[in-house]
Amino acid sequence: MRQFRILDYIIIFVLSFVFFIIQIIGAPTLGTVLGVILFAAGVSLVLGTITNLIRLLFRKVES
């Protein structure tokens, strides 16, 4: 499985954020469902990225 690049996370987060805004404004049900799913996916990916960056920092500190 290939590693996500930072750009991938940025694109996914922006997409999920856009869907989240659409949901807030009041979209059809499909938009709301997609917005919730994509926003949750974006948040979890961003949290995963932060976790990976912290791990990398700790590895560099240890070595």
RAGI-V807993 format. One record per run of one state. SS is the DSSP state (H for helix, E for strand, C for the rest). FROM is the first residue (numbers start at 1). TO is the last residue. If there is no record, write none. Layout:
ss: <SS/SS>
from: <FROM/FROM>
to: <TO/TO>
//
This chain:
ss: <C/H/C/H/C>
from: <1/6/26/29/63>
to: <5/25/28/62/63>
//
